[in-house]
Amino acid sequence: MEGDFIKINEWLLPFSWLYGLGVRLRNFCYDVGLLKSRAFRVPVISVGNITVGGTGKTPHVEYLVELLQRDNRVAVLSRGYKRKTSGFLVADSQSTARDIGDEPYQIKQKFPDITVAVDKQRVRGIDTLTAQDSGLDVILLDDAFQHRRVKPGINILLVDYHRLIIYDKLLPAGRLREPLKGKNRADVVIITKCPKELKPMEYRVITKAMDLYPYQQLYFTTMEYAPLRPVFPDHRETPGRLESLAGHHVLLLTGIASPRQIKEDFERAVDCHLSVLTYPDHHHFRQKDIARINSEFAALPSPKAIITTEKDAARLKHIDGLSDEVRRHICALPIRVSFMLDQEDKFNENIKGYVLKNSRNSILAKGKDDHQSQDSHRAGNRPGTISFRNN
């Protein structure tokens, strides 16, 4: 399994040791209290990873939004990676991917009724959100596992099945942002992007190899694909599911960290002639890129289509230069999270139970103060954290 999924640059291992020394020192300072982490009275759920590149953070945040938004006032706070603005900013109907980043833009487009905000300084962001809306029931932090100034009530760590952290090394030899020990901060660990045909033996091997503590819960998720959605609705009718592309010449355009799974799923689901055009994660499409996209798509014989991810569509939607032919045929492929092993109900109950118990507007939350939170921390329980030990 290790050789199939992880590529280690052995000659960079000495630099990884130096990098790890700095990260360990930083974590040590937080662990012993030299650097302060702050808990909040409003429930905070963090979703992140300890690797460079995509592990499916945005689809899992969207899953949480769908789970919670019916009964709660939900806010999503993201860094807004590669946005052209700075400071704290709340998304509105006029916001673009350049203003708030492609992932927050995607979330706001899907869930226009929730609050989506961006701020590199997450503590300031949470303070500003709660000051502006005292009725918030829960804040979801996107990509904040390493942001230790915030002490979330639930810390969710995502691990890509194709790049299991137990076989990886620290940057720059591998892709780990911090030592493997960092996984111990997680309340929930989710192995993402699992093949649908994953065998029971593989579940057991991964579970044992992850070596989690009894209080940590381990889940497995896979990706499901919703019907295709036109990137430019005015240019074509709404298409069908992936299967409708059978026999087509398809250009798969991706600018994500881990395109492997979507390519494999596409090849498995659709009997078509597939060409792949890949760019780095969060790639800013320039005019030479647009010219290449136009050219490669024009060279394909009919019938044809161009498929991209929702995250890439968020950037392409506001870029000039795409040909009319591309605009007529380009569609985004929405991704949804699906839990495996019948784990969905257990996960949902734990998340909803934590928010209900700790909501600042709930009866149970009233009367709590900072002194009680500090006592709880000294007793070994993080303020506002749901206990998974007896689940």
Buried (B, 14 or more C-beta within 10 A) or exposed (E): BEEEBBEBEEEBBEBBEEBBEEBBEBBEEBEEEEEEBBBBBBBBBBBBBBBBEBBBBBBBBBBBBBBBBEEBBBBBBBBBBBBEEEEBBBBEEEBBBBBBBBBBBBBBBBBEEBBBBBBBBBBEBBBBBBEEEEEBBBBBBBBBBBBBBBBBBBBBBBBBBBBBBBBBBBBBBBBBBBBBEBBEBBBBBBBBBBBEEBEEEBBEEBBEEBEBEEEBBBBBBBBEBEEBBBBBEEBBEEBEEBEEBEEBBBBBBBBBBBBBBBBEBBEEBBEBBBBBBEBEBBBBBEEEBBEBBBEBBEEBEEEBBBBBBBBBBBBBBEBEEBBEBBBBBBBBBBBBBBBBBEBBEBBBEBBBEBBBBBBBEEEEBEEBEEEEBEEBBEEEEBBBBBEBEEE
